[in-house]
Amino acid sequence: MQILVLNTGSSSVKFSVIEAEGEQMVLSGQADWSPLPAKFVLHRPGLEAVKATLQADTQSDAVTHILDEIAPIITDLGQIGAVGHRVVHGGDVYTGCVRIDDNVKKTLADLCELAPLHNPISLEGIHAAEKSWPGVPQFASFDTAFHATLSEAARTYAVPRTWTRDWKLRRYGFHGLSHAYCTLQAAKLLGRSAEDFRLIICHLGHGCSVTAVRDGASVDTTMGFTPLDGLVMATRSGSVDPGLLTHVIRHKGLTAEDLDRVLNRESGLLGVSEVSADMRQILQAASNGHEGSRLALDVYVRRLRQTIGAMYVTLGGLDVLVFTAGVGENAVEVRAAVCDGLNCIGIELDQQANQTCAPDADITAMTSDARVLVIGTREDLTIVRETVKMLEKPAGP
């Protein structure tokens, strides 16, 4: 049986078809529509990549066109047994994978207030997939679900209880599908059970988060009510003093819409460097002496190193530190800079292994107390595994 996985984001959609048994990739690809028109690429093992431009005026059009492109190919390759969707926000309603029906779609629509950039386009992907594969069961896997194990203390903001109780304003956490995969993959690489060790997982991509995992469960994470919280990211600020925000509203004339735009799309590496949101360009510019890029890199690394230290204390020690996602998997200099100075908590890199590794790899020095791994994250496999489990469940009343 083949599972189609759709990962619809605010400016792109990634897709893959994976054999449920053996987890072999049949095809994969993505389309980006920022800016329009959408750029489309399709990969199949052993064949040359197919690239195209999709004429689409809206995100909905882009998703529909993508499915129109891949539907005939998928049909030729075999029967789709189910479609698994990545949905960013499940609120406190969904703490695991769920089969999609009308009630679920209504609830996801209600949750759009919590994730206005992500959940609406996920719903577009669901509707488009239902149209392309009518009758095929559809399932939703949630980025927030892995963090449902956070304690009340870990998820609660120190704001009036009416905010948390009545308005559901709490820490949810994100990147859960990635953190869940890395937890299991780290255990596999080390020949251990995920239920008997402590991990700190650094998901470093366009968005960034760190999660502390004990015995296979999330106990703390850096993203909060929204994915804006926590680490410095490509274009997101991460945590800032709330008083700074009230100051620019009162004295600089910024509106809520201005803050949303600036903090999400004009801050982070891009805002500090004034050069780029791309870590590769930041590293190149910094090596050439560009002061803004050097500062952006220092701020990024400093915040990340501090966070690892805090998570170490939360866990009461550490067995494994994981780097994953685009920056975590590929930026040798970032891994080295972050780990420089972490010998105080027993973390040391093998510099040669760090320079030459490709995921999945162990880059631990012989003298290190904790293992350091680079893992290629596979959110799609987490979705496939959750979807298969749901298919295997006996039907309810």
Backbone hydrogen bonds, N-H to C=O, Kabsch-Sander energy under -0.5 kcal/mol:
donor,donor_aa,acceptor,acceptor_aa,energy
2,Q,79,Q,-1.2
3,I,18,I,-2.7
4,L,82,A,-2.3
5,V,3,I,-0.5
5,V,16,S,-3.2
6,L,84,G,-2.6
7,N,14,K,-3.1
8,T,6,L,-0.6
8,T,86,R,-0.5
9,G,7,N,-0.6
9,G,12,S,-3.7
13,V,31,A,-2.3
14,K,7,N,-2.4
15,F,29,G,-2.6
16,S,5,V,-1.7
17,V,27,L,-2.6
18,I,3,I,-2.4
19,E,24,Q,-2.9
20,A,1,M,-3.2
22,G,20,A,-0.7
23,E,19,E,-0.9
26,V,17,V,-3.3
27,L,17,V,-1.3
28,S,43,H,-2.3
29,G,15,F,-2.0
30,Q,41,V,-1.8
31,A,13,V,-2.2
32,D,39,K,-1.9
33,W,11,S,-2.2
38,A,54,L,-1.0
39,K,32,D,-2.6
40,F,52,A,-3.3
41,V,30,Q,-2.3
42,L,50,V,-2.7
43,H,28,S,-3.9
47,L,44,R,-2.4
50,V,42,L,-2.6
51,K,49,A,-0.5
52,A,40,F,-2.6
54,L,38,A,-2.9
55,Q,53,T,-0.5
56,A,54,L,-1.0
62,A,58,T,-2.1
63,V,59,Q,-2.5
64,T,60,S,-2.4
65,H,61,D,-2.8
66,I,62,A,-2.2
67,L,63,V,-2.2
68,D,64,T,-2.1
69,E,65,H,-2.0
70,I,66,I,-2.1
71,A,67,L,-2.3
74,I,70,I,-2.8
75,T,71,A,-2.5
76,D,72,P,-2.1
77,L,73,I,-1.5
78,G,74,I,-1.3
81,G,2,Q,-3.0
81,G,79,Q,-0.6
82,A,2,Q,-0.9
83,V,137,P,-2.2
84,G,4,L,-3.1
85,H,139,F,-2.9
86,R,6,L,-2.4
87,V,85,H,-0.6
87,V,141,S,-3.1
90,G,88,V,-0.5
93,V,90,G,-1.5
94,Y,90,G,-2.2
95,T,93,V,-0.6
98,V,140,A,-2.0
100,I,138,Q,-3.0
105,K,101,D,-2.4
106,K,102,D,-2.1
107,T,103,N,-2.2
108,L,104,V,-2.8
109,A,105,K,-2.0
110,D,106,K,-2.0
111,L,107,T,-1.7
112,C,109,A,-1.2
113,E,110,D,-0.8
114,L,111,L,-1.6
115,A,111,L,-1.0
118,H,115,A,-1.0
119,N,115,A,-2.0
122,S,118,H,-1.8
123,L,119,N,-2.1
124,E,120,P,-1.7
125,G,121,I,-2.0
126,I,122,S,-2.1
127,H,123,L,-2.7
128,A,124,E,-2.5
129,A,125,G,-2.3
130,E,126,I,-2.3
131,K,127,H,-1.7
132,S,128,A,-2.1
133,W,129,A,-2.8
136,V,133,W,-1.8
139,F,83,V,-2.8
140,A,98,V,-2.7
141,S,85,H,-3.1
143,D,87,V,-2.0
144,T,88,V,-0.5
145,A,142,F,-0.6
146,F,142,F,-0.5
147,H,144,T,-1.2
148,A,145,A,-2.1
149,T,146,F,-0.6
150,L,147,H,-1.8
155,R,151,S,-1.7
156,T,152,E,-0.9
159,V,157,Y,-2.0
163,W,160,P,-1.6
164,T,160,P,-1.1
165,R,161,R,-3.4
166,D,162,T,-2.2
167,W,162,T,-1.0
167,W,163,W,-0.8
169,L,163,W,-1.8
170,R,168,K,-1.2
171,R,155,R,-3.0
172,Y,170,R,-0.5
172,Y,224,G,-1.9
173,G,224,G,-1.8
176,G,143,D,-1.5
179,H,175,H,-2.5
180,A,176,G,-2.7
181,Y,177,L,-1.8
182,C,178,S,-2.6
183,T,179,H,-1.9
184,L,180,A,-1.7
185,Q,181,Y,-2.8
186,A,182,C,-2.5
187,A,183,T,-1.6
188,K,184,L,-2.2
189,L,185,Q,-2.7
190,L,186,A,-1.9
191,G,187,A,-0.8
191,G,188,K,-0.7
192,R,187,A,-2.7
196,D,193,S,-1.6
197,F,194,A,-0.6
199,L,213,V,-2.7
200,I,320,V,-2.1
201,I,211,T,-2.6
202,C,200,I,-0.5
202,C,322,V,-3.1
203,H,201,I,-0.8
203,H,209,S,-2.8
204,L,202,C,-0.9
204,L,324,T,-2.5
205,G,203,H,-0.7
205,G,207,G,-2.0
209,S,203,H,-2.3
211,T,201,I,-2.0
212,A,220,D,-2.8
213,V,199,L,-2.7
213,V,211,T,-0.5
214,R,217,A,-2.5
215,D,197,F,-1.5
216,G,197,F,-0.5
217,A,214,R,-1.8
218,S,146,F,-0.8
219,V,212,A,-2.9
220,D,212,A,-1.2
222,T,210,V,-1.6
224,G,226,T,-1.4
229,D,226,T,-1.1
231,L,229,D,-0.5
233,M,236,R,-2.0
234,A,206,H,-2.2
237,S,263,L,-1.8
238,G,228,L,-0.6
239,S,230,G,-2.4
244,L,241,D,-1.4
245,L,241,D,-1.0
246,T,242,P,-1.9
247,H,243,G,-1.9
248,V,244,L,-2.0
249,I,245,L,-1.6
250,R,246,T,-2.4
251,H,247,H,-3.0
252,K,248,V,-1.0
254,L,248,V,-1.9
259,L,255,T,-2.4
260,D,256,A,-2.3
261,R,257,E,-2.2
262,V,258,D,-3.0
263,L,259,L,-2.8
264,N,260,D,-1.5
265,R,261,R,-2.6
266,E,261,R,-0.6
266,E,262,V,-1.6
267,S,235,T,-2.4
269,L,233,M,-2.4
270,L,234,A,-2.3
270,L,267,S,-0.8
271,G,267,S,-1.7
272,V,268,G,-2.3
273,S,269,L,-2.3
274,E,270,L,-2.2
279,M,277,A,-0.6
281,Q,278,D,-0.5
282,I,278,D,-2.2
283,L,279,M,-2.7
284,Q,280,R,-1.9
285,A,281,Q,-2.7
286,A,282,I,-2.7
287,S,283,L,-2.2
288,N,284,Q,-1.1
289,G,286,A,-1.7
290,H,285,A,-2.6
291,E,289,G,-0.5
294,R,290,H,-2.1
295,L,291,E,-2.4
296,A,292,G,-2.4
297,L,293,S,-2.3
298,D,294,R,-2.2
299,V,295,L,-2.7
300,Y,296,A,-2.3
301,V,297,L,-2.6
302,R,298,D,-2.6
303,R,299,V,-2.3
304,L,300,Y,-1.8
305,R,301,V,-2.9
306,Q,302,R,-2.4
307,T,303,R,-2.0
308,I,304,L,-2.2
309,G,305,R,-2.0
310,A,306,Q,-2.2
311,M,307,T,-2.7
312,Y,308,I,-2.1
313,V,309,G,-1.8
314,T,310,A,-2.2
315,L,311,M,-2.3
316,G,312,Y,-1.3
317,G,312,Y,-2.0
319,D,198,R,-1.9
320,V,198,R,-2.0
321,L,371,R,-3.0
322,V,200,I,-2.9
323,F,373,L,-2.4
324,T,202,C,-2.4
327,V,204,L,-2.1
328,G,204,L,-1.7
328,G,324,T,-0.8
329,E,325,A,-3.3
330,N,326,G,-1.2
331,A,327,V,-2.8
332,V,330,N,-1.3
335,R,331,A,-2.0
336,A,332,V,-2.3
337,A,333,E,-2.5
338,V,334,V,-2.7
339,C,335,R,-2.1
340,D,336,A,-1.3
341,G,339,C,-0.5
342,L,339,C,-2.2
344,C,341,G,-0.9
345,I,342,L,-1.9
346,G,343,N,-1.6
347,I,342,L,-2.0
348,E,346,G,-0.5
350,D,363,I,-2.7
351,Q,349,L,-0.9
354,N,350,D,-2.6
355,Q,351,Q,-1.9
356,T,352,Q,-1.6
357,C,353,A,-1.3
360,D,374,V,-0.7
361,A,374,V,-2.5
363,I,361,A,-0.6
363,I,372,V,-2.7
365,A,348,E,-2.3
368,S,365,A,-1.6
369,D,346,G,-2.5
370,A,346,G,-1.5
371,R,319,D,-2.7
373,L,321,L,-2.8
374,V,361,A,-2.7
375,I,323,F,-2.4
375,I,373,L,-0.5
377,T,375,I,-0.8
382,T,378,R,-1.5
383,I,379,E,-2.1
384,V,380,D,-2.4
385,R,381,L,-2.7
386,E,382,T,-2.3
387,T,383,I,-2.6
388,V,384,V,-2.7
389,K,385,R,-2.0
390,M,386,E,-1.9
391,L,387,T,-2.2
392,E,388,V,-1.8
393,K,389,K,-0.7
393,K,390,M,-0.7
